[in-house]
Structure formats: structure tokens, C-alpha cells
Amino acid sequence: MILYSRDIKMDNKEEAYKQQISFLDRADEEIKTLFLQMANKDFKSDFLLAAGIARRSCALTSGFKSMLKDKNSLCALAIVRMQLDNALRLYAGFFSKDRVKFSENVLSGKHIRNLMADDNKPMTDNYLARRVSEINPWVINVYKKTSGYIHFSEEHVKEAIRHKGGENYELIIGPNDSDREEVDFLEPLQCFTHVTMMIKVQLEDWLSLLDRSNKE
């Protein structure tokens, strides 16, 4: 699963795995805490959009961890793409000319791909992935790779017919990766954790702007 390349030491794979789970749990809790601190305040569409992103992030984190325990790579990698979608769409709000108007448009049912960024380009998924990659270069590769797990692609065929070397193949029909251990999902876990931490920082920035505008 060549998905995400970062300079992270992995002398002990099990320890690295536990560390990443710890980082993910902390980011997930920090996202929840952000909104506990915002309770009983009167916010409009921009707050509601952020709340929707946070709710989805926490739900995806729970689902992702379950898929790791089940050693279900097909679902786990699709969830990585869904979490990246959260980050990209929150970035879209920052890239828009008017964050509040953007939020209103999204809440009214308009597709983000039809909304314009501050450079007058439509904010398609591909546009967002490439623009965010200017800050985080690894994003474009993760976007391309994990998109293949959302829609049926060659990735699903590769997981059903596993190449064992030479002319040897193994047919695998079922939900679980019987030839992998939970720690073998370290790379997707690192990626998912990094994306979740990005979302946490984005939400902090988003809510600080929202809080500031309400005080003015």
C-alpha cells in the first residue's frame, strides 16, 4: 500500500502504530473539545458548516479504526479518501472570496465544484487537491490513489486477485485481508492521522474567524 510518503522513523512498527493511534485519538478529541467550547453561542451558516465537517470527521475516525481492527483495506482506504474530502472542502471555504456566502451556498445545496475560488476557478475536487498540494505536496498522490477505492477500479481487482510472485496468484473473496496484520496498515493510519490533524487546525482557524466576526 504505497500511499503516503513522510519522513517518519519506523524502527519498531508496533510502537509506531500505537503512537499514530494515540495521535489520532488526541486530534479526534481536540476536534470535539473545540465545539464544546463554542456551546450556547449564536452562529449562522459558517458555524453549521464547520459543525458538519467536525461531525463527519469524528464518524469517519471511528469507522476507520474499526476497519483497521477488521483488517479491511478496501473500506479503510475509501475512508481515508472521505476524510481527505473533509479537509479539501474546508479548504474550499478559505479559498472562496466570501467564507460566509460560501457556507450559505453549501447549506442551500449548491455543489462546491460549481462555486468559484478567489482566483475565479471552479473548486472541483481536482482543483482543491492540487491547490492544497502547493502547501502539502503529498496530498495529490493520496487524492489520486484513494479515489480509486471510492469508485470501482483496478485497485479492487488487485485486492481480489493478489499477485504472489511469478505466475502465482491468490483469489481472495471476502471483506478481510487475511494475509495482513493490523500493524501492516501503518502507512494508511499515518496518512489518516495527518489529514485529521489538518482538519483540527483548519477548524481552529475557521472558528477563530467566526468568533472574531461575532465580536465586531
Secondary structure, 3 states (H helix, E strand, C coil): CCCCCCCCCCCCHHHHHHHHHHHHHHHHHHHHHHHHCCCCCCCCHHHHHHHHHHHHHHHHHHHHHHHHHHCCHHHHHHHHHHHHHHHHHHHHHHHECCHHHHHHHHHCCCCHHHCEECCCCECCHHHHHHHHHCCCCCHHHHHHHHHHHHCCCHHHHHHHEEEEECCEEEECCCCCCCCCCHHHHHHHHHHHHHHHHHHHHHHHHHHHHHHHHHHC
